[in-house]
């Protein structure tokens, strides 16, 4: 199926108010593993009931084949009597001088019929996700076209057939086996000393990006990951895992200049009416200023140049506009300034950020301990905060001097004075700055920083 076919099939299914902005075909990595396992294939419930009747009959004194047949109305050549000998093989019964006796294991079976084991050796095959390292049910055949040039490389570096790949994973394998076999059998032991089959494989998927149909619609871009097959089946697991953790990687596959979505973001046209929610006491309004778009831009640069101790920058997106501020950030970091850069609007929006720019920002995060890069959707997944998915707020807090809040996108607005732009407005507030620091740290659970 080509991109045109994908578009025709999915376009009619677009959510209300959204349209398809990009279709990217890519290959996703898996590791196929096969190991030898010993499994317990429990008898069917009907057989367990028969075993229970036999054992209870023997305990009640019907302890020979003749007595059992007479008590249960069986013929002396009934095939079901063979199950008595099966119970003896399993250690539940003993046959001494023609009389059946119930063993301690047989009595234990009456208490818990799961102790009865029918052990068999078999080979069990499963997949390991190449990025998340999650153990998954096998797919008979993973389809990958070698001409697919957009490939995500596996993060699993364990050599082929190296048993360490399964270290401390017995419980996961057992749980998956139970699910695959619907509880009809379960693994008793796994031979991890010798892996029977081990191969790196890929499967082709489509990444579909949706954006609002109009700049007048308030909404966030989001993605879906779908199988490359005639049904274009949605893969919810990959959609969820790729969205928050690997947006930059997949975004790097895009061949477009992202013009439409960038225009919506950089011109400030995806503005939430709650962005400017200023509940300020009338007694504390002294010194408050309203800044134009160009005054806001100049004030942000001035804040980075003059900050003495700490600065917080909160913005939904990190775009190319951020590159011009990196030298100012680095200079501040060299003077021991603490920088908190908080970003990320929604875990499904892989187009949030410019891939190359974010890489430059991450270099600062690695090099300077006093640089704190916080991707909110990921942060929320790992914290107790479950009422927020990201941020659409645009906020600067500088030392104890002031904070800036409004509709101006500090890290994605990339226009120069004199160019035609959408109207922006920012409020500069010099009061209650310490309280603002406390408020942001509390609502995002950042006090450990």
C-alpha positions as CSV (number, residue, x, y, z in Angstrom):
1,X,0.0,0.0,0.0
2,X,1.4,3.4,-1.0
3,X,0.9,6.8,0.7
4,X,-1.9,7.8,-1.7
5,X,-3.8,4.6,-0.7
6,X,-3.2,5.2,2.9
7,X,-4.5,8.8,2.6
8,X,-7.7,7.7,0.7
9,X,-8.5,5.1,3.4
10,X,-7.8,7.2,6.5
11,X,-8.9,10.6,5.3
12,X,-12.6,9.8,5.7
13,X,-11.9,8.6,9.2
14,X,-10.3,11.8,10.4
15,X,-11.6,13.1,13.8
16,X,-13.9,16.1,13.6
17,X,-11.9,19.3,13.1
18,X,-8.6,17.5,12.1
19,X,-6.9,16.6,8.9
20,X,-3.9,14.4,7.9
21,X,-0.7,16.5,7.8
22,X,1.9,13.8,7.1
23,X,2.3,10.1,6.3
24,X,5.6,8.5,7.1
25,X,6.5,4.9,6.4
26,X,9.2,3.5,8.7
27,X,10.6,0.2,9.9
28,X,10.5,-0.7,13.6
29,X,12.9,-3.2,15.2
30,X,12.1,-6.4,17.0
31,X,14.2,-9.4,18.2
32,X,12.7,-12.9,17.6
33,X,13.7,-15.4,20.3
34,X,12.9,-19.2,20.6
35,X,13.8,-21.2,23.8
36,X,13.2,-24.7,25.1
37,X,10.6,-24.8,27.9
38,X,9.1,-27.4,30.2
39,X,5.3,-26.8,30.5
40,X,2.6,-28.2,32.6
41,X,-0.5,-28.9,30.5
42,X,-3.3,-29.2,33.0
43,X,-6.0,-31.7,32.2
44,X,-9.4,-30.3,31.2
45,X,-11.8,-29.5,34.0
46,X,-14.0,-32.6,33.1
47,X,-11.0,-34.9,33.6
48,X,-10.1,-33.1,36.9
49,X,-13.6,-33.9,38.1
50,X,-13.2,-37.6,37.2
51,X,-9.9,-37.7,39.1
52,X,-11.6,-36.1,42.1
53,X,-14.4,-38.7,42.0
54,X,-11.9,-41.6,41.8
55,X,-9.8,-40.4,44.7
56,X,-12.9,-39.6,46.9
57,X,-14.3,-43.1,46.0
58,X,-11.1,-44.8,47.1
59,X,-10.9,-42.8,50.3
60,X,-14.6,-43.9,51.0
61,X,-13.5,-47.6,50.8
62,X,-14.2,-48.4,47.1
63,X,-10.6,-49.3,46.7
64,X,-10.5,-52.0,44.0
65,X,-11.4,-51.9,40.3
66,X,-14.5,-54.2,41.0
67,X,-15.8,-51.9,43.8
68,X,-15.1,-48.8,41.8
69,X,-17.0,-50.1,38.8
70,X,-19.9,-51.2,40.9
71,X,-20.1,-47.9,42.8
72,X,-19.8,-45.7,39.7
73,X,-21.8,-48.0,37.3
74,X,-18.9,-48.7,35.0
75,X,-18.0,-51.8,33.0
76,X,-14.9,-53.6,34.0
77,X,-13.3,-52.8,30.6
78,X,-14.4,-49.1,30.6
79,X,-11.5,-47.0,29.1
80,X,-12.0,-44.5,31.9
81,X,-10.4,-46.9,34.3
82,X,-7.1,-46.2,32.6
83,X,-7.1,-42.9,34.3
84,X,-6.5,-44.7,37.6
85,X,-3.1,-45.8,36.3
86,X,-2.5,-42.2,35.1
87,X,-3.1,-41.0,38.7
88,X,-0.6,-43.6,39.9
89,X,2.0,-42.3,37.4
90,X,1.4,-38.8,38.7
91,X,2.0,-40.0,42.3
92,X,-1.6,-39.5,43.5
93,X,-2.4,-43.3,43.9
94,X,-0.6,-46.5,44.8
95,X,-1.7,-50.0,43.9
96,X,-0.8,-52.6,46.5
97,X,-2.1,-56.2,46.3
98,X,-4.9,-55.2,44.0
99,X,-6.1,-52.3,46.3
100,X,-5.8,-48.6,45.5
101,X,-4.4,-46.3,48.2
102,X,-4.4,-42.5,48.1
103,X,-1.0,-40.9,48.6
104,X,-0.3,-37.6,50.4
105,X,0.1,-36.1,46.9
106,X,-3.4,-37.4,46.1
107,X,-4.8,-35.7,49.2
108,X,-3.0,-32.5,48.2
109,X,-4.7,-32.8,44.8
110,X,-8.1,-32.7,46.4
111,X,-7.1,-29.4,48.1
112,X,-5.6,-27.9,45.0
113,X,-6.0,-29.8,41.7
114,X,-3.4,-27.6,40.0
115,X,-0.7,-29.7,41.6
116,X,-1.4,-32.4,39.0
117,X,1.2,-31.9,36.3
118,X,1.4,-33.2,32.8
119,X,4.9,-32.2,31.9
120,X,6.0,-31.7,28.3
121,X,9.0,-30.1,26.6
122,X,8.4,-27.7,23.7
123,X,9.9,-24.7,22.1
124,X,8.4,-21.3,22.8
125,X,8.9,-18.3,20.5
126,X,8.3,-14.6,21.3
127,X,9.4,-11.1,20.3
128,X,11.3,-8.4,22.1
129,X,10.5,-4.8,21.3
130,X,13.8,-3.2,20.0
131,X,13.2,0.1,21.7
132,X,11.2,-0.6,24.9
133,X,12.7,-4.0,25.5
134,X,9.2,-5.3,26.2
135,X,8.5,-9.1,25.7
136,X,5.7,-9.6,23.2
137,X,3.6,-12.4,21.7
138,X,5.2,-13.6,18.4
139,X,3.8,-12.6,15.0
140,X,4.2,-15.3,12.5
141,X,5.8,-13.0,9.9
142,X,7.0,-9.5,10.2
143,X,6.8,-7.7,6.9
144,X,9.7,-5.4,6.0
145,X,10.5,-4.0,2.6
146,X,14.3,-3.4,2.4
147,X,13.6,-0.3,0.3
148,X,12.1,1.4,3.3
149,X,14.9,3.9,4.1
150,X,13.5,5.2,7.3
151,X,14.5,2.7,9.9
152,X,14.7,2.9,13.7
153,X,17.7,1.1,14.9
154,X,17.4,-1.3,17.8
155,X,18.6,-0.4,21.2
156,X,19.2,-4.0,22.1
157,X,23.0,-4.6,21.7
158,X,23.1,-8.1,23.2
159,X,24.9,-10.5,20.8
160,X,22.8,-13.1,18.9
161,X,22.1,-16.2,21.1
162,X,23.7,-14.6,24.2
163,X,21.7,-16.0,27.2
164,X,22.1,-12.7,29.0
165,X,19.3,-11.2,26.9
166,X,16.9,-13.3,29.0
167,X,18.5,-12.5,32.4
168,X,15.9,-11.9,35.1
169,X,13.0,-12.2,32.6
170,X,11.6,-15.6,33.5
171,X,8.5,-14.2,35.1
172,X,7.7,-12.0,32.0
173,X,8.1,-15.0,29.7
174,X,5.9,-17.1,31.9
175,X,3.2,-14.4,32.0
176,X,3.2,-14.1,28.3
177,X,3.1,-17.8,27.8
178,X,0.0,-18.0,30.0
179,X,-1.7,-15.3,28.0
180,X,-0.8,-17.0,24.7
181,X,-2.1,-20.4,25.9
182,X,-5.2,-18.9,27.6
183,X,-4.3,-20.5,30.9
184,X,-4.5,-24.1,29.5
185,X,-0.9,-24.7,30.3
186,X,1.9,-22.9,32.0
187,X,5.7,-22.9,32.0
188,X,7.5,-24.9,34.8
189,X,11.0,-24.1,33.7
190,X,12.9,-22.3,30.9
191,X,16.2,-23.5,29.5
192,X,18.0,-20.1,29.1
193,X,21.4,-21.7,28.7
194,X,20.8,-22.4,25.0
195,X,18.7,-20.1,22.8
196,X,17.4,-22.1,19.9
197,X,16.7,-19.2,17.6
198,X,17.6,-15.5,17.7
199,X,17.2,-12.9,15.0
200,X,16.9,-9.2,14.6
201,X,13.8,-8.4,12.5
202,X,11.9,-5.3,11.3
203,X,8.3,-4.6,10.6
204,X,7.0,-1.7,8.5
205,X,4.5,0.7,9.9
206,X,2.9,4.0,8.9
207,X,3.1,7.0,11.2
208,X,0.1,9.3,10.6
209,X,0.1,12.9,11.9
210,X,-3.1,14.8,12.4
211,X,-3.4,18.5,12.9
212,X,-6.3,21.0,13.3
213,X,-8.0,21.8,10.0
214,X,-7.9,25.5,10.7
215,X,-5.7,27.9,12.7
216,X,-8.9,29.0,14.4
217,X,-9.4,25.5,15.9
218,X,-7.9,25.0,19.4
219,X,-6.2,21.6,19.4
220,X,-2.9,19.7,19.5
221,X,-1.3,17.7,16.7
222,X,-1.2,14.0,17.5
223,X,0.0,10.8,15.8
224,X,-1.2,7.3,15.2
225,X,1.0,4.3,14.3
226,X,-0.6,1.8,11.9
227,X,0.4,-1.5,10.4
228,X,1.5,-1.6,6.8
229,X,-1.3,-3.9,5.7
230,X,-4.6,-3.6,3.8
231,X,-6.5,-2.9,7.1
232,X,-4.0,-0.3,8.3
233,X,-4.6,-1.7,11.8
234,X,-4.0,0.8,14.6
235,X,-1.1,-0.2,16.9
236,X,-2.1,1.4,20.2
237,X,1.0,0.1,22.0
238,X,3.4,1.6,19.5
239,X,1.4,4.8,19.3
240,X,1.6,5.2,23.1
241,X,5.3,4.3,23.4
242,X,6.6,6.3,20.4
243,X,4.7,9.5,21.1
244,X,6.3,10.5,24.4
245,X,9.6,8.8,24.3
246,X,10.8,9.0,20.7
247,X,9.1,12.0,19.1
248,X,12.4,13.6,18.0
249,X,13.6,10.3,16.4
250,X,10.5,9.8,14.2
251,X,10.2,13.6,13.5
252,X,13.7,13.3,12.0
253,X,12.2,11.1,9.3
254,X,10.1,13.9,7.9
255,X,11.0,15.1,4.4
256,X,8.7,18.1,4.5
257,X,9.6,21.5,5.8
258,X,6.8,21.3,8.4
259,X,5.5,24.6,7.0
260,X,1.9,24.4,7.9
261,X,2.3,23.3,11.5
262,X,5.2,25.6,12.1
263,X,3.2,28.5,10.8
264,X,0.4,27.8,13.2
265,X,2.8,27.5,16.1
266,X,5.3,30.3,15.4
267,X,2.6,32.9,14.7
268,X,0.9,32.1,18.0
269,X,-2.3,31.1,16.3
270,X,-2.9,28.0,18.4
271,X,-3.6,30.1,21.5
272,X,-5.7,28.8,24.4
273,X,-8.0,31.4,26.0
274,X,-6.7,30.2,29.3
275,X,-3.1,31.1,28.5
276,X,-3.5,34.5,30.0
277,X,-5.2,33.7,33.3
278,X,-4.0,36.5,35.5
279,X,-5.7,36.4,38.9
280,X,-3.8,39.3,40.6
281,X,-4.8,41.1,43.7
282,X,-5.6,44.7,42.9
283,X,-3.2,45.8,45.7
284,X,-0.4,44.0,43.9
285,X,-0.8,45.5,40.4
286,X,1.8,48.2,40.9
287,X,4.6,47.9,38.4
288,X,2.8,45.6,36.1
289,X,3.5,46.2,32.4
290,X,1.8,45.0,29.2
291,X,4.4,44.2,26.5
292,X,4.0,44.0,22.7
293,X,5.3,41.1,20.7
294,X,8.6,42.9,20.0
295,X,9.0,44.2,23.6
296,X,8.5,40.6,24.8
297,X,11.2,39.3,22.4
298,X,13.6,41.9,23.7
299,X,12.7,41.3,27.3
300,X,13.3,37.6,27.0
301,X,16.8,38.2,25.6
302,X,17.5,40.8,28.3
303,X,16.4,38.2,31.0
304,X,18.9,35.6,29.7
305,X,21.7,38.2,29.6
306,X,21.1,39.7,33.1
307,X,19.9,36.7,35.1
308,X,22.0,36.2,38.3
309,X,20.8,33.1,40.0
310,X,18.0,31.2,38.2
311,X,15.6,31.4,35.4
312,X,12.6,29.2,34.4
313,X,11.5,29.0,30.7
314,X,8.2,27.2,30.0
315,X,7.1,26.8,26.4
316,X,5.0,24.2,24.6
317,X,7.5,23.8,21.7
318,X,11.2,24.0,21.1
319,X,11.7,25.2,17.5
320,X,14.6,26.6,15.4
321,X,14.0,30.0,17.1
322,X,15.6,28.5,20.2
323,X,19.0,28.2,18.5
324,X,19.7,32.0,18.8
325,X,19.2,31.8,22.6
326,X,21.5,28.8,23.2
327,X,24.7,31.0,23.4
328,X,23.0,33.2,26.0
329,X,22.0,30.1,28.0
330,X,25.4,28.6,27.8
331,X,27.0,31.9,29.0
332,X,24.6,32.0,32.0
333,X,25.3,28.4,32.8
334,X,29.0,29.1,32.9
335,X,28.2,31.7,35.6
336,X,26.5,29.0,37.7
337,X,22.9,30.2,36.8
338,X,20.3,27.5,37.3
339,X,18.2,27.1,34.1
340,X,14.9,25.2,34.2
341,X,13.6,24.6,30.7
342,X,10.2,23.0,30.8
343,X,8.5,22.0,27.5
344,X,6.1,19.5,25.9
345,X,2.4,19.9,25.2
346,X,1.0,16.4,24.7
347,X,2.4,12.9,24.5
348,X,0.8,12.3,21.1
349,X,2.3,15.3,19.4
350,X,5.6,14.1,17.9
351,X,5.8,17.3,15.8
352,X,6.2,19.4,18.9
353,X,9.9,20.1,18.5
354,X,12.6,20.7,15.9
355,X,14.8,17.6,16.0
356,X,18.2,19.3,15.5
357,X,17.4,22.1,17.9
358,X,16.4,19.7,20.6
359,X,19.6,17.8,20.1
360,X,21.6,21.0,20.8
361,X,19.5,21.7,23.9
362,X,20.2,18.1,25.1
363,X,23.9,18.8,24.8
364,X,23.5,21.5,27.4
365,X,21.6,19.1,29.6
366,X,24.5,16.6,29.4
367,X,27.3,19.1,29.9
368,X,25.9,21.3,32.7
369,X,24.5,20.0,36.0
370,X,22.8,23.4,36.5
371,X,20.7,22.9,33.3
372,X,17.4,21.1,34.0
373,X,15.6,20.0,30.8
374,X,12.1,18.7,31.6
375,X,9.8,17.1,29.0
376,X,6.5,17.4,30.8
377,X,4.6,14.5,29.2
378,X,7.4,12.1,30.1
379,X,7.8,13.7,33.5
380,X,4.1,13.1,34.2
381,X,4.3,9.5,33.2
382,X,7.0,9.0,35.9
383,X,5.3,11.0,38.6
384,X,2.2,11.0,40.7
385,X,0.7,13.9,38.6
386,X,-2.1,12.5,36.5
387,X,-4.3,15.5,35.9
388,X,-2.0,17.1,33.4
389,X,-0.7,15.9,30.0
390,X,1.7,18.8,29.2
391,X,1.8,22.6,28.9
392,X,0.4,25.3,26.7
393,X,1.6,28.0,29.0
394,X,4.3,30.5,28.0
395,X,6.1,31.6,31.1
396,X,9.5,33.1,32.1
397,X,10.5,33.6,35.8
398,X,13.7,35.5,36.3
399,X,15.4,35.4,39.7
400,X,13.1,37.2,42.2
401,X,12.7,40.1,39.8
402,X,9.7,39.4,37.6
403,X,7.8,36.9,35.6
404,X,6.5,37.1,32.0
405,X,3.2,35.4,31.0
406,X,1.1,35.6,27.9
407,X,0.6,34.2,24.4
408,X,4.1,34.7,23.1
409,X,5.9,31.4,22.3
410,X,9.4,32.1,23.7
411,X,11.2,29.2,22.1
412,X,9.3,28.9,18.8
413,X,8.6,32.5,17.7
414,X,11.0,33.1,14.8
415,X,10.1,36.4,13.3
416,X,12.1,39.7,13.0
417,X,10.7,43.1,13.8
418,X,9.1,44.6,10.6
419,X,7.7,41.2,9.5
420,X,3.9,40.7,9.4
421,X,2.9,38.7,12.5
422,X,-0.2,37.8,14.6
423,X,-0.8,40.0,17.6
424,X,0.8,38.9,20.8
425,X,0.7,40.3,24.3
426,X,2.7,39.5,27.4
427,X,2.2,40.7,31.0
428,X,5.3,41.5,33.0
429,X,4.6,41.1,36.8
430,X,7.2,42.1,39.3
431,X,5.1,41.1,42.4
432,X,4.8,37.7,44.0
433,X,7.7,36.3,42.1
434,X,8.9,34.0,44.9
435,X,5.3,32.7,45.2
436,X,5.3,32.1,41.4
437,X,8.4,29.9,41.7
438,X,6.8,27.9,44.5
439,X,3.5,27.5,42.5
440,X,5.2,26.1,39.4
441,X,7.5,23.8,41.3
442,X,4.6,22.5,43.4
443,X,2.2,21.9,40.4
444,X,4.9,20.0,38.4
445,X,6.4,18.2,41.4
446,X,9.9,19.7,40.9
447,X,10.8,20.4,44.5
448,X,13.4,17.7,44.4
449,X,15.4,19.8,41.9
